[in-house]
Amino acid sequence: MFSYRLPPLLGFQCLRTVWTSGLSVPTPSTIVSCFAGIHSSPLMSRNHLLQFIHYRGGPPKRRSRSCDKGPISGFNYFKGIVLKTVIRHPKKPNSGNRKCAIVKLSTGAEICAYIPGVGHNLQEHSQVLVRGGRRRDLISVKANIIRGKLDCAPVKAAKK
């Protein structure tokens, strides 16, 4: 069915014995002799050979998505101080100006947090309570400010 043969795994075992035999640095001739059968197979190119030589402890570990969450992941709330209030513009299909604040958290991290609702009273040095949750139409906004806690006033009721 297939016209090519699979690469043998003997090269890996040979190279492992070279590394574990007490030699601090394997010589190029021993590496080439270990991988001679693999390099000659049509499935294994020169780049793959160099990758296997480079990955002494195996391939690099992939980061999980939980590593990419940001400074608020894993916690409910953080207290922070407003450094600056900014106006951000949303991504392409949406339009309008979104009110945000650059907040220095109690952990020392600086993040951009969205201020929900219409109107706000936040200024520089205001204390706010921040929770996680990103705004999908705003770039780099991965937190929300909680209205009605600390220095952030609640949303005013609409006039009738």
Contacts in CASP RR format, 6 or more apart in sequence:
PFRMAT RR
TARGET T0000
AUTHOR 0000-0000-0000
METHOD contacts of the structure
MODEL  1
MFSYRLPPLLGFQCLRTVWTSGLSVPTPSTIVSCFAGIHSSPLMSRNHLL
QFIHYRGGPPKRRSRSCDKGPISGFNYFKGIVLKTVIRHPKKPNSGNRKC
AIVKLSTGAEICAYIPGVGHNLQEHSQVLVRGGRRRDLISVKANIIRGKL
DCAPVKAAKK
4 41 0 8 1.000
4 42 0 8 1.000
4 43 0 8 1.000
5 41 0 8 1.000
6 41 0 8 1.000
6 43 0 8 1.000
7 37 0 8 1.000
7 38 0 8 1.000
7 41 0 8 1.000
7 43 0 8 1.000
7 44 0 8 1.000
8 37 0 8 1.000
8 38 0 8 1.000
8 41 0 8 1.000
10 34 0 8 1.000
10 37 0 8 1.000
11 34 0 8 1.000
11 35 0 8 1.000
11 37 0 8 1.000
11 38 0 8 1.000
12 34 0 8 1.000
12 52 0 8 1.000
14 33 0 8 1.000
14 34 0 8 1.000
15 26 0 8 1.000
15 31 0 8 1.000
15 34 0 8 1.000
15 35 0 8 1.000
15 52 0 8 1.000
15 53 0 8 1.000
18 26 0 8 1.000
18 30 0 8 1.000
18 31 0 8 1.000
18 34 0 8 1.000
19 26 0 8 1.000
19 56 0 8 1.000
31 53 0 8 1.000
35 49 0 8 1.000
35 52 0 8 1.000
35 53 0 8 1.000
38 44 0 8 1.000
38 49 0 8 1.000
38 52 0 8 1.000
39 46 0 8 1.000
39 49 0 8 1.000
66 73 0 8 1.000
70 142 0 8 1.000
71 78 0 8 1.000
71 105 0 8 1.000
71 107 0 8 1.000
71 109 0 8 1.000
71 111 0 8 1.000
72 78 0 8 1.000
72 105 0 8 1.000
72 111 0 8 1.000
72 130 0 8 1.000
72 131 0 8 1.000
72 132 0 8 1.000
72 133 0 8 1.000
72 142 0 8 1.000
72 143 0 8 1.000
73 132 0 8 1.000
76 131 0 8 1.000
77 129 0 8 1.000
77 130 0 8 1.000
77 131 0 8 1.000
77 146 0 8 1.000
78 105 0 8 1.000
78 106 0 8 1.000
78 107 0 8 1.000
78 129 0 8 1.000
78 130 0 8 1.000
78 131 0 8 1.000
79 105 0 8 1.000
79 106 0 8 1.000
79 127 0 8 1.000
79 128 0 8 1.000
79 129 0 8 1.000
79 130 0 8 1.000
79 150 0 8 1.000
80 103 0 8 1.000
80 104 0 8 1.000
80 105 0 8 1.000
80 106 0 8 1.000
80 127 0 8 1.000
80 128 0 8 1.000
80 129 0 8 1.000
80 130 0 8 1.000
81 103 0 8 1.000
81 104 0 8 1.000
81 125 0 8 1.000
81 126 0 8 1.000
81 127 0 8 1.000
81 128 0 8 1.000
82 101 0 8 1.000
82 102 0 8 1.000
82 103 0 8 1.000
82 122 0 8 1.000
82 123 0 8 1.000
82 124 0 8 1.000
82 125 0 8 1.000
82 126 0 8 1.000
82 127 0 8 1.000
82 128 0 8 1.000
83 101 0 8 1.000
83 102 0 8 1.000
83 103 0 8 1.000
83 104 0 8 1.000
83 110 0 8 1.000
83 124 0 8 1.000
84 101 0 8 1.000
84 102 0 8 1.000
84 124 0 8 1.000
85 99 0 8 1.000
85 100 0 8 1.000
85 101 0 8 1.000
85 102 0 8 1.000
85 115 0 8 1.000
85 120 0 8 1.000
85 122 0 8 1.000
85 123 0 8 1.000
85 124 0 8 1.000
86 100 0 8 1.000
86 101 0 8 1.000
86 102 0 8 1.000
86 112 0 8 1.000
87 97 0 8 1.000
87 98 0 8 1.000
87 99 0 8 1.000
87 100 0 8 1.000
88 97 0 8 1.000
88 98 0 8 1.000
88 100 0 8 1.000
88 112 0 8 1.000
88 138 0 8 1.000
88 139 0 8 1.000
88 141 0 8 1.000
89 96 0 8 1.000
89 97 0 8 1.000
89 98 0 8 1.000
90 96 0 8 1.000
90 98 0 8 1.000
90 137 0 8 1.000
90 138 0 8 1.000
91 137 0 8 1.000
91 138 0 8 1.000
91 139 0 8 1.000
94 137 0 8 1.000
98 114 0 8 1.000
98 135 0 8 1.000
98 137 0 8 1.000
98 138 0 8 1.000
98 141 0 8 1.000
99 114 0 8 1.000
99 115 0 8 1.000
99 119 0 8 1.000
99 120 0 8 1.000
100 112 0 8 1.000
100 113 0 8 1.000
100 114 0 8 1.000
100 115 0 8 1.000
100 138 0 8 1.000
100 141 0 8 1.000
101 112 0 8 1.000
101 113 0 8 1.000
101 115 0 8 1.000
101 122 0 8 1.000
101 128 0 8 1.000
101 145 0 8 1.000
102 110 0 8 1.000
102 111 0 8 1.000
102 112 0 8 1.000
102 113 0 8 1.000
103 110 0 8 1.000
103 111 0 8 1.000
103 112 0 8 1.000
103 113 0 8 1.000
103 128 0 8 1.000
103 130 0 8 1.000
103 143 0 8 1.000
103 145 0 8 1.000
104 110 0 8 1.000
105 111 0 8 1.000
105 130 0 8 1.000
111 130 0 8 1.000
111 142 0 8 1.000
111 143 0 8 1.000
112 140 0 8 1.000
112 141 0 8 1.000
112 142 0 8 1.000
112 143 0 8 1.000
113 128 0 8 1.000
113 130 0 8 1.000
113 141 0 8 1.000
113 143 0 8 1.000
113 144 0 8 1.000
113 145 0 8 1.000
114 135 0 8 1.000
114 138 0 8 1.000
114 141 0 8 1.000
114 143 0 8 1.000
114 144 0 8 1.000
114 145 0 8 1.000
115 122 0 8 1.000
115 145 0 8 1.000
115 147 0 8 1.000
115 152 0 8 1.000
116 144 0 8 1.000
116 145 0 8 1.000
116 147 0 8 1.000
116 155 0 8 1.000
117 147 0 8 1.000
117 155 0 8 1.000
118 155 0 8 1.000
118 156 0 8 1.000
119 155 0 8 1.000
119 156 0 8 1.000
120 147 0 8 1.000
120 152 0 8 1.000
120 153 0 8 1.000
121 151 0 8 1.000
121 152 0 8 1.000
121 153 0 8 1.000
122 128 0 8 1.000
122 145 0 8 1.000
122 151 0 8 1.000
122 152 0 8 1.000
126 150 0 8 1.000
126 151 0 8 1.000
126 152 0 8 1.000
127 150 0 8 1.000
127 151 0 8 1.000
128 145 0 8 1.000
128 146 0 8 1.000
128 149 0 8 1.000
128 150 0 8 1.000
128 151 0 8 1.000
128 152 0 8 1.000
129 145 0 8 1.000
129 146 0 8 1.000
129 149 0 8 1.000
129 150 0 8 1.000
129 152 0 8 1.000
130 143 0 8 1.000
130 144 0 8 1.000
130 145 0 8 1.000
130 146 0 8 1.000
131 143 0 8 1.000
131 144 0 8 1.000
131 146 0 8 1.000
132 142 0 8 1.000
132 143 0 8 1.000
132 144 0 8 1.000
133 142 0 8 1.000
133 143 0 8 1.000
133 144 0 8 1.000
134 141 0 8 1.000
134 142 0 8 1.000
134 143 0 8 1.000
135 141 0 8 1.000
135 144 0 8 1.000
145 152 0 8 1.000
146 152 0 8 1.000
147 153 0 8 1.000
147 154 0 8 1.000
147 155 0 8 1.000
148 154 0 8 1.000
END
